[in-house]
């Protein structure tokens, strides 16, 4: 019978020149992982822990304590300890723990054994720390993982558009991990928004965008706190669900509502900030270590591509959207008019154009200051966006807006009447409105000229009625 006495295991761990411990891994009555104790440690680990986790005037005992007495609790670490100690599976992994400790960690776990009839098993745990990623250590992966990662890189760098490539990669990853669903979502913290940019679901049973349409931003925002002390979240059983339910009850309830019992949530971090997440549900938990190693590698390439996509998207937004009002700017209008004019010339179809000019803006600027004038412009744009929900709205000039619509004539005229009702306050919002409906000619520029002329006729009526508002 093996000798699992403290003295024997202490002598064993003292043989190692790097930080090392013998982990005492308890098994619960239901067969799940129980507590994990740092049963015997060497001096190197003790000094290392004091440097990493403790203040000088607060030196906690390490040996004989649960591993989480001095470091954040980590479900993934508990999983590999349990498999090593109880299943006899050696573990060699290299993970990004820079968010937790500021280092990359190379972990080595070797099984020791357990006594028959006992609820305690043992394994050795050794590690090394690196300030920077050692690509050589990351390169030592199994051939099937390396092949899959290379295939992913090739797909991401091909000539297809970004979203098409992402959909292919996400679908391949779902199949590779034997999961029910896989998606990538981006997060814009300043806008408090998130977006599913690619998804794959087994047999297309559900639409992830539809599922997340009912998820408030607050739930997605809560993930940042959950991953603050770990490189990713892995939920593999009821025990893990209970752990995260204490930290994020609203999120875990949404998982239960959607029958999610296993999950990987991996943050995509660029320049120190989270720009998105890789989200995988109901995967094959038997291959959790392979899944984790694969995701560790793929996340680098996904992050780079997503960051580039968001950057280009932001550039496009800045070049096409008026920063004050949030509607399209004049540059965007000119480009759209050029493109639409050409299309309508070859394929005429009914369309509508409207010009809406703010009456009395100069008077408001003169008496209330430009801040009040800016508020009027923002309010005016909001009213236009509310009335012309499905149409393109442009800020054509300082106080002038243009609308291009393909609604039916009667529907568009109803919108114009609704706008007149909401914008007829001479002391605040009052639009001079001109519009034109083209049934079959397809001449967009001519239609815009007619609408502009009608708008100026309407403006003259306003200043005849309110001469004190004339600019």
N, C-alpha and C positions, 0 to 999 in steps of 0.2 A: 504494500500500500504506500502511495506517495506521501511524503512528509510535507504538510502544509502549515507547519508551525511558523509563528512569527519570526523566530530566530533564523530558520532555514531560508525563508523568503527575504528577510533583511540581508542576509549574506549574499543571496543571489543578486539583488538589486544593486548592491554596493560594488559589484563587478563591472558595472557599466560606467564609462567615462563621460557620458552625456546625461542630461536630466532623465531619470527613470523612476518608475514606481511599479509596485505590484498592486493591481486593482482587485478589490474584493467585490464581486458582482453578485448581488442577491437576486433570486428569482421569486416572483409572487406566486400565490396559489394558483392563479389562472394561467401560469406559464409566461407571463410578461416580465419585462425587466423591472426589478425592484431598485433598491438603493445601491449606489456605487461608492465604495469607500476607498480612499487612498491608504491601503493597509500598511504598506511599507515603502518608504521613499529613500533615495540616496541624498547625500548632502548637496550635490549639484542642483537637483530639482528644488530642494528647500530654499537655497539661495536665489535660484531663478524665480521662484514664486514670490518671494519677498520683494524682489525687484519689480516684478510685473504688477502685482495685485495689492500690495500693502504699503501703507504709510509707515515711516520709521517708528512712530510712536504707537503703532497699532499692528504689531506682529502676531497674527493669529497662528494657532497651531495648524499644521498641514496634515501630518501623519495621523491616521486614525479617524480623520474627519471625512464626511462626504465631499466629493471633488468640488461640488458647487459651493462649499463654505467660503472659498476664496476667489472664485471666478464665476462668470455667468453660467447658468444652467444651459446645457446644449443637448437637445434630443438626439441629434445625429451622432454625437460622441457616445451617448448612452447606447445607441443602437449598435455601433461597431464594437464597443466593449462587451456587450451581451453576446453578440455573435462570435466574437473571438473566444471568450471564456467558456461559453456553453456549447457552441457548435464546433469549436476547434478550428475556426477560420483565421489564419494569419491576415493581418491588415497592414498595407503600406500605402499611405495616401499623402498627397501634397495639396494643401488647401489654402485659400485666401482668408486669413484671419486678421487682416490689417485693420478692419473696423473694430475688432475686439482688443487687439494687443499692439497693433502697429507693425506686425510681422507676418510673413508667410510661414506656415508651420508644416513641417514634414513629420508625420506621425507613423510610428511603427508599433504594432501590437502583436504579441505572440501568446498563444494559449499555454496555460500551465496545467489546468485540469480541475477536477472536482471529485469529491467523495460520493460514492453511491448513497442515495437516500438523503443527501444534504441539499439545502436550498442555497448553497454558496459555491461559487466557482471563482477561479483566479486567472488573471492574465497579466503579462508585463506591458507597460506602456512607456515608450521612449519618444522623445521628440527633439528636433532641432529648429531653430528660428532663423529666418533670413529677412533682412530689411527690404530687399528687392526680390522680385520673382526670379527664380533660377530656372531658365527655360530648359536646361538640361534635365532637371528633375521632372519637369512637366512633360518632357518628350518621352519619358519611360512609361508609356501607356500600352495597353494591349492592342494587338493589330486591328481588332474589329472596331475599337473606339477610335483609333487613329484614322482608319479608313472612313468612318462616318464623319469625323470632323473635317477631313480633307474634302470630302464630297460637299459638305455644307459650305466650306470656304469658296469652292469653285462656283457653287450655285449663287452665293451672295455677290460674287464678282463678275457674273456674266453680263451679257448685254441687255437682259430683260429689265423691265422697270422694277423699281424697288419693291412695291407691294406684291407684284407677281412672284418675285424671288422669295420674299418673306413667307408667302403662303405655301410655296413648295417646301421651304425649310421647316416650317412649323408642322406641316403634314408628315414629312419624313421623320421628324422628332417624335411625333405622337405614335407613329408606327414602331419606331425603334424602341421606345420606352413602354410599348404595349399599354398606353394610357387611353382613357375615354376621351379626354379633351386636352387640347394644348393651344395656348394663345400667347401673343405678345401685346402688351398694352403700354402706351406712353402716358406720362404724367406731366402736366404743366402746373407746378405748385403755385406760381404767381397768379394764374388764371383759375386755380382750383378746379381743374378739369382733367379728365382722363379719357383715353380713346383706345378701343380695340382696333389695332391696325392689321392683324392677321389672326386667323383661327383655323382649327381643324377639329372636327368631332367625328367619332366613330359612327359610320353609316349616316352621317348628317342628321343625327337624332334630334339635336337642338341647335339653336343659333346662339352662340356665346354673346353676341352683341345684344340680343333680346334679353338674355339673362341679366347682363350687367346694366341694362337700361333702367332697372329698378333699384340698382345699388347706388346709394348716395356717395358723394365724394368723400364724406367723413370716414367711411369704411376703408377706402383706398388710402386715405391719408394716414390712417392708424397703422398701416403696414410699416411705415418708416420707423416708428418706435419699436416695432417687433423685430426688425432686422438690424437694429442699431448695434446689438452685441453679438451678431452672428453673420456669417456670409450668406445664409439662405435659411428659409423655413421649410422643414420637411415634416409632414404629418403622415404617419403610416398606420396608426391604430387609434382605438378609443382613448387610450391613455394619453396620447399626444393631443387629441382633440380637447380633452379635459384640461390639459396644461394651458393651451392657448385660449380656451374659453374663459379662464380666469383673467387673462390679459386683454382679450378683445371679444367680449361676449356677443356683440352685435354681428361681428364678422362670422364667428363660428356658427351662430344660429343660421346665417344665410347659407353656410356650407351644408348644414344639416337639412335645411329646406330643399336644397338641390341635390341631396343624396351624395354628397362628396365625403368620402371616408378616408381618402389618401390624397395628399396634395404636395406639390413642390412650388414654392414661391421664391423666385430668384431675382434679386434686384439688379438692374442694369445701371451701373454707376459710371458717370463720366465727369471728370474734373471734380471729384469729391461729392457730387450731387446725384440723387436718384432721378433718372430720366424715364424709367419704365420698369416693367417686370416681365419675366417669363413665368407663365402660370400653367401648371400641368396637374390634371386631376385623375384620380383613380387609376394609378399606374400599378405595374407589377411590383409589389413590395419585396418580393424575393430577390430582385435584382437592384436593390436600392443603392448599393455601393457603386455598381457600374453606372447607374443613372446619374449619381452625384458627380462622379469623375467626368462623365461626358458633358454634363451641364457646365461644370467648372471651365472646361475648355471652350465650349461653344459660346459661352457668355461673352468672352472677349471680342469675338467677331460680331456677334449680334449687337453688342453695345456700340461698337464702332460704326456699324451700318445705321443703327437707329439714330445715333447722335448726328451723323451726316445728313440723314433724312430730315430730322428736326431743324437742323441749321438751314438747309435749303428751303424748307417749308417756311421758316421764319423770314428768310430773305424775300421770298415770294410775297409773303404777307405784307412786309414793310414796303415793298415796291408797288403794291396794288391797293392798299387800304389806307384811307385817311385816318391818321392817328387820333384826331380829336373826336370824330363822330362815329368811326367804326364802319362806315359805308365805303364802297369802292372810291378810289380817287380819280382825278382827271386823267392821269396817265393810263390807268386801267380802262377808263371810258374810251379813250382814243383807240387803244388796241382793240377793244371789243367792237367799236363802231367799224373799224377797218375790216375785221374778220366777218362781222355780220353783214356788212354791206356787200361783200363779195359773195357770201353764201346766198343772200336773198336775191342777188342779181341773177344767179343761175337757178335758184329754186325758190321762187316767190311763195310766201305764205302770209296770212294775216298777222299783223303785229300792231302794237301801240307804243306811242312815245309820249312822255309828259315832262314838262319843265315846271319846277316848283321853286319860286324865288321868295325869300323872306322879305316881307314888307316891314320897314321901320327899324331894321337892324342898326343903322347908323345912329338913330335917335336913342336906342337903348344903350349903345356903346358910349355915346356922349353923356348921357345922364346917369347911367349905372356902372360905367366902366367896362373895360374889355372882358373882365371875368364874367360879368353878367351876360355880355354878348356871346361868350363861349358857351355858357350854360344854355342859352337859347338855341344855339346851333346843335348842341348835343340832344336837347329835348326834341327839336324839330326832326332830327335824324331818327330818333327813337319812334316818333309818331309815324314817319314814313315806313320804317321797318315793320311796324305793327300792321299798317294798312296794306302795304304791298309785300306780304310775307314771301310769296313765291316768285317775285320779280327782282330784276337787278336794279340796284339803286346806286347812283354815283353822286359824289360832290363835284359838280362841274366847275364851280368857282367859289369865291368867298362866301356868298350867301345863296348860291343857286344849286339846286339838286336836279338830277335828271333820272327818269325811270324808263326802262325798256322792258316791255312785257309781251308775252305771247298768249295772254288770256283772251277769251272771247270778248267782243266789243261790249256787250251788255255787262259782263262781269267787270270789265275794266272801268266802265262808266260808273258802276256801283262803288268801286273803290275811290274814284275821283270825288263822288258825292260824299262818301264817308270822310275823306280827307278835308273837304270844305267845311263839314260840320265840326271837325276837331281843330281846325286851324283858322278861326275867324275872330280871334281876340285881338283888337287893335292895340291893346296895351302889352301884348306878349307875343303869341304865335299867330301870325296871319300870313298865309301863303297866297301869293299871286300864282295862279295855275293856268297853264295852257297845255292842251293835249291834242293828239291827232291819231286817228285810226287808219291804217293802210290795209285795204282788203286784198289787193292783188298786184299793185305796181311793184312792190319790193324795193322801193327807193328809200333807204333808211335816212340818208342825209337830207333829202327833200322833206321827209316827214318831220325830222328834227327842226328844220327851219320853220315849217308851218306851226309846230307846237310852240316854238320860241316866240313867234309873232303873236300867237294867242295869249301867251303868258304876259307879254308887255301890254297888250290891250287890257288885260285884267288888272295889271299893276296901275295903269293910268286911272282906272275906276276907283281903286283904293285911295290914291292920293287926291283925287277930286273930293272924295268923301271925308278924308282926313288930311287936309293940307298941312297941318302942323307936323306930320310925320315925314314930309317930303325931304329927300336927301339933298 
